[in-house]
Amino acid sequence: MYKRFFKRIIDFSVALVALIVLSPLLLIVTVWLHFANKGAGAFFLQERPGLHSKVFKIIKYKTMTDERGPDGELLPDGERLTRVGRFVRSTSIDELPQLINVLKGDMSLIGPRPLLTRYLPYYTQREQLRHTVRPGITGWAQIHGRNEIDWDSKLELDAQYAEHVSFLLDAKIFFITIKKVFKREGAIADKKEHYLDVERQNTKI
């Protein structure tokens, strides 16, 4: 009953209240990033697979400029990440616009993080369980290391969450997330990306 009915009601209600309460902060951050990103805009939209692998556009704060080198290619991420962007990432403020995705029903407050669509062919049958629930702003894998654990461990934690969704588990994840955000645990502002598809292609080779 919780998974099919009450979870969505709680998601919508909490997201709506949070957006109203946080609206002054969101407005300030939006303007701040607009100028810091040198005209590149304050928001970043990207297609991600959600419930039943249905693709939606995730909304995040944009933390990098669109600056390009002499060859016309985008500069490395480290050179485009602004000081404002680094702060927004390290405090997880960049995730707050996803409350809009929660209101729309694309996402939940708690659930597996929505990953890149190009990863879809690389999940094992068990790992595909992550798409039997709505993706979340935070989740079971995030409180167990976030960017610090390997792909196999992260996706196994997502599968475990999908199998054991409950109000008590969601409450536990929510409060541990709040604690970690205030301590800035696991948030790596300029982390090096490790792509699942690249890693598993290399493994097969």
N, C-alpha and C positions, 0 to 999 in steps of 0.2 A: 504493500500500500504506500509506504513512504517513497520508494523508488519511482513508482508509476504516477503518483498524485501529489503528495505533500512536498516532495523535493522541489518540484517546479514552482509551487506556490511560494515556498520560502525563498527560492532564488529570485523570483520576480519582485517580491516585497522588499527584500534586503537590498537588491540592486537599485530599486527606485528610491528608497530612502537614502542610500549611500550617494547616489548621483545628486540628489537635492542638497544633502549636507556638504558634500565635497565640491559643489559647483564653484564657489569662490576660488578654491585651490586649483581646480581644473582650468578655470579661465586664466588665472595668472600663469600657470605652466604653459598653456597653449600660446599665449602672447610671447612669453619668454623664449620658447622653442622656435617660434616663427622667426624671430630676429636672430637667434643663435645659429639657426640652420641656414642662414644667408639666402632666404627666399625659397628654400626647398620644402617649406610647409611644416606643420606641426604634427601631422598624423601620417601613419604608415598603414596601408591596407594590403593584405596578402591573402590569397586563397589557401584555406586549410580544410582538411576533411573532418567532419564532425560525426554526429550520431548516424549510424548505419553508413558511414563513409560519405555522407552527403556534403558537398563542398560549400563552404560559406566564406565570407571575407572577414578576417579577424581585424580588429581595430586596435592599434597601439600608438603610443607617442613615438614620433620619429626622433631618433637621437643622433643622427649623422647628417652631414651636408651631402649634396650631390656633386661635390667638386671632382673634376676630372683632370687627368694629366695631359701633356702635349699630344699623346697618341689618341686622345678622346675617350680613353677608358677610365672608369671610376678609380679614384685613388684607393689604396688599401684602407680597410675599415679603421685601423688605428689612427690614420691621418685625418679621417673624416669625422671621427667621434669628437664632439665638442666637450668642453668642461661641463657645460650645462647638461649635455646628454649623458655624460659619465655619472653625474649626480643623480639624474632621473632614473638611470638604470640601477645604480647601487641601492637606491631607496625603494625600488620596485614601483615607483610612480608611473613608469612607462606602461604598466599593466592595467592601470585604472580605466582607460577608455573601453576595455573589454566588458565593463559593466553594461555598456550599450548592447553588446552581443548577448549578454545574459538576459536583458529585457526582451530582446527579439526572439529568444528561444534557441539561438545558435549554440549557446554555451550554458554551463552551470557555474555556480560559484566554486564547487568542488568537483574535480574529475581529472582524468588524464589530460595533460597539456596537449593542445592540438598541434600536430607536427606538420612538416611539409607534405604536400600532396605527392611529391615524387617518391616518398618513402613507401607508399601503399603496396607496391609489389614485393617489398623486402621483409614484411612481417611474417612470422611463423603463424600457424593456425591458432596457437594459444595467444599470441600477441595481438591477434585481430579482435580479441575480446574487448580491447580498449575502445572499439567503435560500437559497442553495444550499450554504451552510456554516453551522455553528453560530455564533451570535453570541458575542462574547468580552468579557472584562473589560477587555482592552486590545486595540488593533489597529493596523493600518497607518496609518489616518487619525489615530489618537490621537498617534502619535509624529511626525506631520507638522504638528502645530499644535493638535490637540484642539479647543478652543473658539474658536480664533483664525482658522480658515479658513472659507470660505463653503460653503454646502450643496453646490453643484455639484462643488467640489473634493473635499469630504469623501466624497460618494457615489461619485465616480470612483475614489478610492483604495480604497474598499470593494470595488468591482467588480474592480479590479486584484488585490487580495488573493485574492478568490475564484477568480480564474483561475490564480494562481501559488502556491497553498498548498504549503508544503514545510517540512521540519524546520528547515532552515537559516534560512528566512525567519521562522519562529516564534521561533527562538532569538534572532535579531537584534532582533525586536520586543520580546521579553521583557527583554533586557538594556538596551536603550535606554529602555524604560519604567521600569525600576528606577532608572536614572540620572536620568530626568526627575522621578520621584517624590521622590527625595532632594533635588533642586534646586528642587522645586516649580514646574517649568516647565509652563505651559499650564493650570494649575489656577486657575480664577477662582471664588472662593468665592461672590461675590454677582453673578455674571454676569447680563446681561440676556438673556432668552430670545428666540431668533429661531425661529419655528415654520415648518417646511417647508411645511405645507399653506397657511398664511396667505401666505407669500412667493410660492408658485406660483399661488395664486388671484389675487393682485394682478398677477402677471406676465401672466396671461391677459387680465386687464382692460386 
